[in-house]
C-alpha cells in the first residue's frame, strides 16, 4: 500500500462533497463515468472524522473498489458489500456510508423494495455519499426513494412516494400524470 494520492479534480470535488455532507447530511456525486467518483467519495471520507464506513455497490464494481482501496493507506475502516448481500452487513454504528451506483437498486417506485428496506435499516441517520453517472435515467421520480434513505432527504415531509408525486406532478391534457421536478428554477418533464 502507498500514500494517498488523488488527482487535483478528485481532491477538490472530495472536499466540496465533504462540505455538502456537513451542511446537508448528504451529497450526490452525479459524475461522468471514469471521472473518479470512487476516489472522490474516499477523499470526502478520509478528510472527515468518519472511522467506520460501509461502501455499498453493485457486484460488478466490487473488484474495482477493492483495487482502489488496496492502493493506499487509509484512516477509515471500509466495509465493502454489494446491494444483494446487504443483509450480511451488520446493523451497527457507522459514521457515514457510500452508496455507489445508487440509481440501480434503490430507486424503484412507487413502493420501496425489500432490498431498499434492508439498506435503509443500515444507513438511515448516517451522512450519505451517493454516487452514480446516471442518477435518474428513466426520470427524476427515481430520486425519491434514493434520497428517502437519508434522514435529511429534501422530501422528508412526504410520508411516501405517492404523496411526493402528487406534490411534484402535473396532469397533461389527456389526464395522465407528468412529472415536474423543480431544481434551480428549471423544470424537467
Secondary structure, 3 states (H helix, E strand, C coil): CECCCCCHHHHHHHHHHHHHHHHHCEEEECCCCCCCHHHHHHHHHHCCCCCEEEEEECHHHHHHHHHHHHCECCCCEEEEEEHHHHHHCCCCCCCEEEEECHHHHCCCCCCCCHHHHHHHHHHCCCEEEEECCCCCCCCHHHHHHHHHCCCCCCCCCCCCHHHHHHHHEEECCCCCEEECEEECCEEEC
